[in-house]
Amino acid sequence: MRLRGRKGIREALEAQPELIVLEPAQYKGRWKELFGNDNPIHVELGMGKGRFISQLSSLNPQTNYIGVDMYDELIRRASEKAQASREENGGTLANLKLALFNIEKIEHMFDTNELERVYLNFSDPWPKKRHARRRLTHSGFVRKYIDILNENGEIHFKTDSRSLFEFSLNSFADMGLRMRNIALDLHAEETRTDLVMTEYEMKFHDKGVNIHRVEVVIGDKALQTHLHQLEQAERRETEAAQNDREHDGEADA
């Protein structure tokens, strides 16, 4: 992607130190210090214009959010979205940071176990096979995410690219990772108002394009919680089936 930034854009970014982090590597292992609390940290890698991360931060003040992109112009646009979201939803921007950084070196920005969630939304599909290693769901990247995610760690991935989604599912499976809530058409029955949409998602959804989504469970504690939820759901289904059989038996009598 090539973006033509406005004149004086760097100065505009430097004028917002409370929101924009231009040298994020210096905070590796110290992001909670920067936020000033011990709340969990969720990160969107490749945030684009920033609608998604801005909306999430406004709706969830008890979670810290970091939007990461490598383009000055997208950081500027995201800062505008953040200000607009704050005015629309109220609150402050205290739980949001926008970081200018190259995702390929993400291990230099975050320390081991520093994050709780990584969002990958509509990443570049890099369709040519020779570019597979550049896909953000390639095992080379996923290993980095696993290292920086903590015991509650998860990856939430959305895309409109069927080929990238298939590649990603295979990548996660080959690494032995547990997946849940796999959707080939996220909004098939009705628009998922419980999930925040990105700019791309809104545009594609309006055009009838299928949105694919999956959640990948990384941390040990997250996995235990997931397995416990599955056991509870199975128990409820068994009890419901038993009640149905008893009811049918009473009806036959």
C-alpha positions in Angstrom: 0.0 0.0 0.0 1.3 3.4 -0.9 -0.2 6.4 0.9 0.4 10.1 0.2 0.6 11.8 3.5 -0.3 15.4 4.1 2.4 18.0 4.5 3.4 18.4 8.1 2.0 15.0 9.1 5.0 14.1 11.3 4.5 17.3 13.3 0.8 16.5 13.6 1.6 13.0 15.1 4.3 14.4 17.4 1.7 16.8 18.8 -0.4 13.9 20.2 2.0 12.1 22.5 -0.8 11.0 24.8 -2.3 9.0 22.0 0.4 8.3 19.4 3.6 6.3 20.1 6.2 6.9 17.4 9.0 4.8 19.0 7.1 1.9 20.5 10.1 -0.4 20.8 11.2 1.6 23.9 8.1 0.3 25.7 8.8 -3.4 25.2 7.9 -5.0 28.5 6.6 -1.7 29.9 3.3 -1.1 28.2 1.4 -1.4 31.4 3.5 1.4 32.8 2.6 3.6 29.9 -1.1 2.9 30.4 -0.7 3.3 34.1 -2.6 0.2 35.1 -2.6 -3.6 35.0 -5.6 -4.0 32.7 -5.2 -6.6 29.9 -3.8 -5.3 26.6 -5.4 -6.1 23.2 -3.5 -5.2 20.0 -4.7 -4.9 16.4 -1.9 -5.5 13.9 -2.5 -3.6 10.7 -5.3 -1.3 12.0 -5.9 0.6 8.7 -7.9 3.8 9.4 -8.6 2.8 13.0 -12.3 2.5 13.3 -12.2 -1.0 14.8 -9.6 -0.3 17.6 -11.2 3.1 18.4 -14.7 1.7 18.8 -13.4 -1.2 21.0 -11.5 1.2 23.2 -14.5 3.4 23.7 -16.8 0.4 24.5 -14.4 -1.4 26.8 -12.7 1.1 29.2 -11.3 -1.7 31.4 -9.1 -3.0 28.6 -6.1 -1.3 27.1 -5.8 -1.2 23.3 -3.0 -0.6 20.9 -3.4 -0.1 17.2 -0.3 -0.8 15.1 0.5 0.3 11.5 3.6 1.2 9.6 2.2 4.2 7.7 2.2 7.7 9.1 -0.9 8.6 7.1 -2.9 5.7 8.6 -1.8 6.7 12.1 -3.1 10.2 11.4 -6.4 8.9 10.1 -6.7 6.6 13.1 -6.2 9.4 15.5 -9.1 11.3 13.9 -11.3 8.2 14.2 -10.2 7.9 17.9 -11.2 11.5 18.6 -14.5 11.0 16.8 -15.2 7.8 18.7 -14.5 9.4 22.0 -16.9 12.3 21.2 -19.6 9.8 20.0 -19.3 7.3 22.9 -18.0 9.6 25.7 -15.1 8.7 28.0 -11.4 9.4 27.3 -8.6 8.0 25.2 -6.7 6.8 28.2 -6.9 3.2 27.2 -5.9 3.6 23.6 -2.5 4.0 21.9 -1.7 4.2 18.2 1.8 2.9 17.4 3.9 3.5 14.3 5.7 0.2 13.7 6.5 -2.5 11.2 4.6 -5.7 12.2 7.4 -7.9 10.7 9.5 -7.0 13.8 6.6 -7.2 16.3 8.9 -9.2 18.8 10.9 -6.0 19.2 7.7 -4.1 20.4 6.3 -6.6 22.9 7.8 -8.8 25.5 6.9 -12.4 26.3 3.5 -12.8 27.8 2.7 -9.1 27.5 -0.5 -9.2 25.5 -3.9 -10.9 26.0 -5.3 -10.7 22.5 -4.1 -10.1 19.0 -6.6 -9.0 16.3 -5.8 -9.6 12.6 -8.4 -7.9 10.5 -8.4 -8.0 6.7 -4.7 -8.5 6.4 -3.0 -8.4 3.0 -3.7 -11.9 1.5 -0.4 -12.0 -0.5 -2.0 -14.4 -3.0 1.1 -15.6 -4.7 2.6 -18.7 -3.2 6.1 -17.3 -3.1 4.8 -14.6 -0.8 3.2 -17.0 1.7 5.7 -16.1 4.4 4.5 -12.5 4.3 0.9 -13.5 5.4 0.3 -12.5 9.0 -1.1 -16.0 9.7 2.0 -17.8 8.4 3.6 -20.0 11.1 6.5 -17.6 11.3 4.3 -14.8 12.5 2.1 -17.0 14.6 5.1 -18.2 16.6 5.8 -14.6 17.4 2.2 -14.0 18.6 2.4 -17.1 20.8 5.4 -15.7 22.5 4.0 -12.3 23.3 0.6 -13.6 24.3 -0.1 -14.5 28.0 -2.0 -17.4 29.7 -5.3 -15.8 28.5 -4.0 -15.2 25.0 -6.1 -15.5 21.9 -5.9 -14.5 18.2 -9.0 -13.2 16.5 -8.8 -13.3 12.7 -11.2 -11.9 10.1 -10.8 -11.7 6.3 -12.9 -11.5 3.1 -10.3 -13.7 1.3 -11.4 -17.4 1.1 -7.9 -18.5 0.0 -6.3 -16.6 2.9 -8.8 -18.1 5.4 -8.1 -21.6 4.2 -4.4 -21.0 4.4 -4.8 -19.6 7.9 -6.9 -22.5 9.2 -4.4 -25.0 7.9 -1.6 -22.9 9.5 -3.2 -22.9 12.9 -4.1 -26.6 12.6 -0.6 -27.6 11.6 0.7 -25.9 14.7 -1.7 -27.9 16.9 -3.7 -24.8 17.9 -7.3 -25.0 19.2 -9.8 -23.0 17.1 -13.3 -22.0 17.9 -16.2 -20.0 16.5 -15.2 -20.7 12.9 -17.4 -18.8 10.5 -17.3 -19.0 6.7 -20.1 -16.3 6.5 -20.0 -14.3 9.7 -23.2 -12.3 9.0 -25.1 -15.0 7.2 -28.2 -15.1 9.4 -28.1 -11.5 10.6 -25.5 -8.7 11.0 -23.4 -9.4 14.1 -24.0 -6.3 16.1 -22.1 -7.8 19.0 -18.8 -7.6 17.1 -17.3 -4.3 16.0 -16.8 -3.9 12.2 -13.8 -2.5 10.5 -14.1 -0.1 7.5 -13.4 -2.9 5.1 -15.9 -5.2 6.7 -18.7 -2.6 6.5 -17.9 -2.1 2.8 -17.7 -5.7 1.9 -20.8 -6.6 4.0 -22.9 -4.0 2.1 -21.8 -5.6 -1.1 -22.8 -9.1 0.0 -19.2 -10.4 0.4 -18.8 -13.2 2.9 -16.7 -12.4 5.9 -14.7 -15.3 7.4 -13.7 -15.3 11.1 -12.0 -17.6 13.6 -10.8 -17.4 17.2 -7.6 -19.2 18.1 -7.0 -20.2 21.7 -3.3 -19.7 22.6 -2.8 -19.4 26.4 -3.1 -22.3 28.8 -5.7 -20.6 31.0 -7.7 -19.6 27.9 -7.6 -23.2 26.7 -8.8 -24.5 30.1 -11.7 -22.0 30.1 -12.6 -23.0 26.6 -12.6 -26.8 27.4 -14.6 -26.1 30.6 -17.2 -24.2 28.5 -17.4 -27.1 26.1 -18.0 -29.6 29.0 -20.7 -27.4 30.4 -22.4 -27.1 27.0 -22.3 -30.9 26.5 -23.7 -31.4 30.0 -26.6 -29.1 29.2 -27.3 -30.8 25.9 -27.3 -34.2 27.6 -29.7 -33.0 30.3 -31.9 -31.5 27.7 -32.0 -34.7 25.7 -32.8 -36.7 28.8 -35.6 -34.3 29.7 -37.0 -34.7 26.2 -37.0 -38.5 26.5 -38.7 -38.4 29.8 -41.3 -36.0 28.5 -41.9 -38.2 25.4 -42.2 -41.2 27.7 -44.9 -39.5 29.8 -46.7 -38.4 26.7 -46.8 -42.0 25.4 -48.1 -43.3 28.8 
